[in-house]
């Protein structure tokens, strides 16, 4: 397994891959929407295996939030079933905005698999480039990936609160949700006191690809990232937070970044935790 210099790969570069083919993971997902497996079966990158965010990339919803960390065993089993082995190069994609793909990318990194990239622009960019696709069910595979947790910084609620006071805690939700003006998902509106609004999807161009590294660096520098040794990210349930973590790494401004996976949906499970609007 080799070091990965950038967390992103472009469609043309993936199509031109000449080494041992990477394991391709299709992580298409819709918040509150239907299972995307039927969409996957209607068309996906050749050889890609489908990975369901709700069951493979998250544990059961509850006190830990809407999409808490999966157990080590459950994540290991899901990655093995998708064909991931210890020496695999992995490329993850979703429909286009890389939210679900970023979640899978971060989890693989957290569980010790560093050779993983996200396909910039996802299935939409691949299709727009006229590259080949295939139909049908997810292939049956058996990898030997061994999940070893702790390779990335996983924040608890207390860690996030401390970072908001002494470092920099970025909130990846849209600004209206951060300010408590438009909360349509979680039962309590607002944000962690001291957090800074940094909408994850603002890191993308209109076609769903990430801004280039210089533009990302300018954005994060304006948010104060370079002036803090410790930076954490959170969102509603740890999906946009992973997207922010990927964008920060792609910018070259800050790494590593702590991720509060439980995020706002976990924070509000304790009524004693303060809320700011």
N, C-alpha and C positions, 0 to 999 in steps of 0.2 A: 504494500500500500504506500503510495507516494504522497508527498506534501502537495496540497492544492493551492496555487498562487492566487486564484480568484474564485469566489463562490459562484460565479456566473459563467455560462457557456452560451454562445450564440448558435442559432440553428445551422448556419453554414459550417461552423466548426464541428458541431456534433455529426453532421452528415458526412464530413470528411475524416472522421476519426479512423485512424488506420491501425492502431494498436489493438490489443485484446478488447473486444466490444464491451462497453459499460453495461451494467444492469440498469434498465430503464424502469422508472416507477411513475405511474400515472396516478396523481393524487387529486384529480378533479373533485370538487366539493362545492356545495352551495349552503351558506348559512340559512338554516330554517327551511331549506329546499329538499327536494327528493334525492334519494340515493343516485349518485352519478354513474353507477356501474352500467346501466343501459346505454348511457351516452358513450362511455368508454367502448362498449361492445360495437357501437355503430361506427367507430373510427378511432384509432390510436396509433402512436408511433410503433413501427414494426418491432415486435418482441417485448413491448412494454407490459409490465404486470400492474394490475389495478391495486391500489392501496386506499382503503377507506379511512378517512380522517376520524370518523366517529368511533370506530372500533379498533383501528390499528395505531392511530396517532394520539389517542386520548383514552383516559380511563372513564368509568361511569360518572356522570354528572352528580354533584352533591356538594358537600362542605368544601371540597377543593376547587369548586367553580364549575362552569359549564363544560369545559374541556380540560380537566386536570391531567397531570402526567399519567401516561400508561405505566403499568407495572413493567419491571425489567423483563420478566418472563413473557408477558404478552407482546411487548415490542419485539423482542428477540424472535419469537415465533412468527410474527407477521413478516419481519424482514427475511427470515429464512424461507418462508413460503413464497416470497416474491423473488427468491433467487440470490439474495445478498450473502456473500461470503466474506471472510476476513480480508481477502486480497482483491475484492471487487472494486472497480471504479463504479460510482453510482451517479446517475443523472436523474433528477426528479423534475417533473413538470406538472402543471395543472392547466386549466382552460386558458389562462392568459395573464392574470395579474400577479401570479406567484405567491398568493397568500398561503394556500394549503401546501404548496411546494416548499415554501420557506419553513413551515412548521415541520415537515418531514426532514428537511435539510438540518435544522437545528437539533432535532431529536437524534438523528444519526450521529451528529457531532457529539452531543451530550453523552451518548452511549458508546463513544469511543471510536467511531468510524469517520476518519478525517477526509477520505478521498471521495467527496461528494460535492456535486455542483447542482445548480438550478438552471434549467433551460430558460433563458431570458425571453419573455413574451409567450412562453408556453405553447400549447397546442395551436393556438391562433397564429402565432408567428411561424411555426413549422408549416402549417397548412398554407399560409399566405406566400411562403417561399416556394410553393409547389413541390414540396418534398413528399416522399411516399408515406402512405398510411396503410393500415390493415384493419380488418374487422374481426369480430369473434370474441369468445370468452378469454378470461385471463389464463395464461399458461400455468400448468402445475409444475412447480420447481422445488428444489430443496437445497438451500444454502447452508453454510456452516457458521454464519455470523454469531459471534459471542458478544452480547451486550454487557458493557462494563460501565456503569453510570459514574458521572462526575467529571467528565472531560471538559465540560463547559460550566459556567457559573449559573446555578439555579437559585433564584432568590425566593425567600419566604416573605410573608406579609410584613414581618418585623424588619427584614432586610430592606424591603422596598421603602418602608416608612423612614428608616435610618438614612437611606440614600437620598430621599427627598429632602432631608434636613441638612445633610453634610456633603452630598455629592450632587449628582444630576440624575433625576428620574424622568424619563420621557414617556409620555402617554401617546400610544399610536392610534387611538380612536379618532374619528372625525371631530373637528373642533366643537360642533354643537353638542355632542355627547360629553366631551370633556368639560364644557362649561355648564352642563346640566340643563341645557335648554331643550334638548330633543333626545330623550332616552326612550327608545322603542324596544329594547331588548331586555335589559336588566331592571329589576323592581325598584332600585334606588338610583337617583341621578346624581352626577357630580364626579369628583376625582379625588385621588389621594392628596392630602394637603402638601403643598410644596412642589408637586409635579409640574412639568412643563409640557404644553401641548405640542405634539410633533406628529401629525397625521401620517400614517404609513403610506397611504396611497398617493400622497404628494411627492413621493420618491419616484413616481412613474411618469412616463410620457403618455400622451393621449392614446397611443396604441398598446399600452400595457407593458412596455419595456422599462427597465430601470434607467434613470438619468445616468449620464456618464459620470465617471468617478470624480471629475473636477466639480461638476455641478452638485453632486451629493456632498462633497467635502465642503463646499460653500454653504450649503444649507445647514449642515451639522455644526459648522464653525459658528454660524450666526446664532444657533441655539445654545452655544456655550460649551460644546463637547470638548474642545481642546483645552479648556481651562480647568477641567475636572479629571482627576486621576481615576475616579470611580464613576461609572455610568451604568444605569440600569434602564430597562424598558418593560413596559406592561401595556395592556390594552383591555379588551372586554373579557377574553377568555384564552389569551396566549397564542393567538394566530397572527394578528397584526404585529404583536410584539416580536415574534420570530422574524417577520418581514423587516421590521426596523433593525434587528440585529444583523440580518444579512446585508441590508443597505449600508449600515455603519461599517461592516467589514469591507464591502465593495468600495467604499469611499476612501479607505486607507487612513481615516482619521482616528478611529478608536477600535481597539481589540485587546483583550476580550471584553464582552459586554454581558452584564448579568441580566437574566430574563426571569421575570416573575410570571411563571406560566399560569398560576391560578388567576392572576390579574384582578380586574374590578369585580368579576362575578364571584371570586373567592373573598376579596376584601370585604364585601358587604354582607357576608354570612355571619360576621361578628358585629352585633349592634354597638359594641363599645368602640369600634374603630371610627375615627373621625372622618367626616365627609366635607369637602370644600366645593363650592360652586362659583 
